[in-house]
């Protein structure tokens, strides 16, 4: 079994053909980054629609269950594209990204969003059928929606700051 330190893995990753191509191409990095931003925008948009419904601030004519069912495939599809493109961007400069505080915060926030979603779907949404059409969602659903919205705004904010701090490091 081959053991490799985390730092050695980052260096290996940066040396792969896709990472080198992304890093050295004047078109490839901005193209991958643009797809990443569009995917995040679609993902955040679909999440925000559901969260705003949970907060009773939008889509009040829609059942939460129906809204979630119709948007979830788009959310997961956009998440998959964002994860793939984000991984490609990371690979192009893994050692620097891995030590960037905003990048680390972004990953931790995505983990927090996943935990919030799992808790909501396993606990808060169990009896969704009973409150699906009520004018106000239960407090637990409103809290989950608020927490989700705040976390995803923080994810996007950290994502933007990654780029700005990387620019400063390259001068």
C-alpha positions, 0 to 999 in steps of 0.5 A: 500500500502506498502512503502519501502525505496530504502535501504530497497528494496536493503536489501530485494533483497539481502535476496531473495533465488536467490540472496543468492544462487548466493552470497553463491555458489562458482560456481553460481556467476562466471557462471552468470557473465560469461554468462553476459560477453558473452551476453555483448560481443555479444551485443557490437559486433553487435552494433559495426558492425552497428556503424562502418558502420555508421562511414564508417569504415566497412561493406561498401558493406552492406546497413545500413538498411539491416545490422541493420535488420539482427543484431538487433534481436541478439542485443536485445536478447543479451541485454535481457540476459545481463539485466537478468544476470546483475540483478541477479548479482546486487541482490547478493550484491545490497547495495554495487553495488547501491553505487558503482560509476562505477555501477551508471555510467554504468547505466547512460551510458546505458540510454544515449545509449538508448537516442542516439538510440531513437534519431537516429532511430526517426530522423536520420534514417527516410530517411535512404532509400535515403542514405543507399547505398551511400559511406558516411553516412550523418553527423548525422548518423556518429555522432550517430555511434561515440557517440554510440561506445564511450558510449558502450566502456565506459559501458564496461569499467565501468563494468570492474571497478565495479568488481575491486572496489568491490574486493578492498571493500571486503578486 
